[in-house]
Amino acid sequence: RSLLAHVVDLLGDDPALTTPRLFSGWSLRYADEPVGMIVRGTVYAKAAPDVGEAWRALGSTPFTYTRGDRTITMAGYWSVPPDGLERGDALRDYLGLPPDD
């Protein structure tokens, strides 16, 4: 089963959630606003600048990519902490989505 299918299952049947292709992965959009992405087998949440260190303590890392001989860090996207891939309510919280009713 794919990571995308797992994420969609965790988030439940929500018509506001869409998952268009994004480069080599998928964008996670809610009500047409980007809330995260899945790239290279990792789920990233669009995160406020002040969450970085707290999320790092939970095992998260910022999204990085390589351009030429440089590694570029996008501090606005952090990998979802492990509990977010186990529980739908935690994933919704990390992505900034409303609770699933």
N, C-alpha and C positions, 0 to 999 in steps of 0.2 A: 504494500500500500504506500502511496506517495505521501511525502510530507505535506504537500498542499491539501490532499484529501483529509489527512489527519487534522490539520488546522481548521478546515471548513467544518469537519465533524465536531470539533471542540467548540466552535463558535455557534453552532446550531443553525437552524433554518432562519436566516435573517435576510430578507430581500434587499436591505440597504448595503449588504456586504457584496463587493465584487472583487474579482481576482484577475485583472487583465495581465497579459504578458509584460514583462519588464526586463529588457536585455536578456540575460540568461536565466531569468527566474520569473517571479510573479510579484506584482504590486498588490498590496492589501488596501482596499479602499472602502470607506464607509460613508454613505451618502455622497459619493463621488469625491471625497477628501482622502488624501493618502494618510494611512495610519500605520503602515508597516510594509515589509517586503520579505520575500523568501528568495535568498540568493545563495548559491553554492551549498545547499543543504542546511542552511541556518535561517531561522525566523528572526527578523529584526523589527523592533517597534520604533516608530517615530517618537522621539522622547524630548522632553524639555531639557534645556542645557543644565539645569540644576540636579538632574537625576543620576548623572554619570557615576559619581563615586558611590552612591548608595547601591546602584545596580551592579557596579563592579564587585562590591562586597557580596552580592548574591551570585556571582559567577558570570556576569555579563561582560561582553567586550564590545567596543565600538566597531562599526562597519569600516573595513578598509579595503582598498583595491590598489593595484599596482599600475602605474603609468610610466612606461619606460623603466628607468632605474629608481623611481621614487615610489614610496608607499604613501598613499593619501588616506587620511582618516576623516570620515564623515561623523563628527561628534553628535549629529542630530539623530542618528540611528544606532540603537544598541541591541545586541542579541537579547532575546527574551530569556529571563531567568528560567531555570529548569522546571519550576512548578507551573509555569505558564504553558508548558507542553504536556502537562498531565491533567490540568483542570481547566475547563472552559471558563469558569468565573475568573480565575487568575489571568488567563490570556486576555479576556475582555478588558480586565483592569489595566494590564500593561499596555494594551493598544488604545486605551482611553475610550472604550466603547461603553454604552449604557448596559446595565445588567440585562441578562436574558430573562424575559418574563416567562 
